[in-house]
Structures are given as C-alpha cells and as structure tokens.
Amino acid sequence: MAEFLQKIAQTPGLKAVFNYENFRLQPAIDKKAQAAFIRPNEKLDHAFKNSIAKGLPPINVLPMAAQHLSVLTKLVGAKSVLEIGTLGGYSSIVFAQAGAKVTSIEISPTHRDVALENVAGLDVEILLGAALDVLPKLAAENRKFDLVFIDADFDDQWEHFDWAVKLTRSGGGVFLDDVVPTMIKNGEVGFKADGEVEEKRSVIEKIGEDGRVSATFVPIVANMRPVMPDPMMNGFILAVVE
Ligand SMILES: C[S@@+](CC[C@H](N)C(=O)[O-])C[C@H]1O[C@@H](n2cnc3c(N)ncnc32)[C@H](O)[C@@H]1O
C-alpha cells in the first residue's frame, strides 16, 4: 500500500498533487469557484453592506458556504429551518431564498434589529435570547424542523447540538459549523512542544457516541481575505437524525 502510494506520488504530473503547500492554492481555487457558481444576489449584497454599515462584525458565512447551505436546503427539501446565531440575517436570507420558513435565534438585540431590516419581505422570524433559553421553549411547543444550522458561540456547541437533535424531524439534518476553530480554541487538538499532535475529547467524540444521529465531518479551508491574509482550517459536522 505504502509502496503503491509512493509510486503514485513520484508519477510525473501527479507529484505536484501530493504537496502540502497546495493548501495555499485555496484562495485561487475559491475565486474560480465563486466566479463560476455564485450568482448576483441583491438581497445578500445589501444585507452584508448594511450589517457592516451598522457596525456588525463580518462573521457571516462566506459566499461558498452560503451556496453550500442553499444547495443543502434544496437537497433536503427543507421547508423549515432553525438557525442558532442570526447576526445580520445573511444565512437566514440564504435559507429563506432556498424555500424554507426560517426561525432564527439571536442573543444580541442590536444584531436582531439589523437582521430584521435585512430579511424584510422574507419568511424569517427572529427570536431574541440566549439559545439555551429559547431552545427548550421551542421543544415545549413541540416544534420540529427539517434542518438546523448551528452558528453561534463556540462554548455551547455540544448543548446546541443536543437541542438541535431534539428539534429535528426524523430524516432531517443538523449542520454544526466552526468545529475546527472550536477544537483548537479549547485545546482539543493542537501541537505539543515536541511537535506531536495533542488530542482530547471534543464534540466529535460526543456526536460519535450519540445513537440518535449518523454524522460526517467535512474539513474545509476557509478563505477570509481580505479580513485575514491566510486561509484558515475549518470544518463542519453534518448529521442526519435517525
Ligand atoms: C457567526 S455569527 C452568525 C452568522 C450568521 N449565521 C450568518 O452567517 O449570517 C454568530 C451570532 O450568534 C450570536 N450568538 C452568540 N452566542 C449566542 C447564544 N448563546 N445564543 C444566541 N445567539 C448567540 C452572536 O451574537 C452572533 O450574532
């Protein structure tokens, strides 16, 4: 096996494929894909500009991630989407334009107010409060969603995921964003002084042990230029509720 892979790695034309430096090509590849796949969208452009003008941080999903969420919503045929973390409503707009009624939870009144301006005319309700206060209320009302998108604070990811599963219909999906930065921030993965990789229990193991779902981890290289000069290692978990 190792011999076979070494042989492939030495094959002219393929040698360049096995090069760690290729991650640096991400901005160029992303630019190409954006030019090919992302169609003009006045509502999203306005939401982004209005959010920045109103002082919100530029931490909405990136254009290709937004496209991914749109495709996913259509694939699932999601008619109802629960979102944890509204910000200025950028991703809410994506779900609504993909055909879903959106319920979004936001802890900041300022963010909620800007989001309400941005989502005007779309089927989006925004619930103000901390997700861990609002989610049990939705469960008490027996609400169920086709898809849940978790994109709030890093600290409560597992708790948000747990509630998301309770609030998702059987066969529906839960999308947990920003898994890698959370693991790095929490010291659940990283480099030790000797260069070896440190690994501790993280949301990945917790979800892996959760018999209510089947899950996959999708690593991505996020290109946040011009806000950050280097591409960032990220990844999301996509789970289907059994
Ligand atoms: C990354 S932003 C969301 C971006 C948004 N999904 C988008 O792509 O346009 C995270 C948002 O979650 C909100 N937030 C953070 N912790 C929260 C919590 N515990 N409950 C509800 N909202 C929270 C923040 O105020 C912020 O607006």
The ligand as an ORCA input file, in Angstrom:
! r2SCAN-3c Opt
* xyz 0 1
  C     -21.130     33.735     13.458
  S     -22.425     34.802     13.864
  C     -23.780     34.150     12.933
  C     -23.650     34.377     11.466
  C     -24.892     34.099     10.690
  N     -25.325     32.722     10.862
  C     -24.628     34.370      9.227
  O     -23.960     33.557      8.586
  O     -25.079     35.407      8.738
  C     -22.856     34.331     15.480
  C     -24.067     35.042     16.064
  O     -24.526     34.263     17.164
  C     -24.914     35.129     18.207
  N     -24.794     34.348     19.446
  C     -23.681     34.066     20.139
  N     -23.965     33.307     21.187
  C     -25.295     33.091     21.164
  C     -26.182     32.370     22.005
  N     -25.742     31.699     23.066
  N     -27.487     32.360     21.674
  C     -27.939     33.020     20.582
  N     -27.138     33.719     19.759
  C     -25.837     33.745     20.048
  C     -23.936     36.292     18.104
  O     -24.477     37.456     18.724
  C     -23.765     36.431     16.601
  O     -24.676     37.348     16.087
*
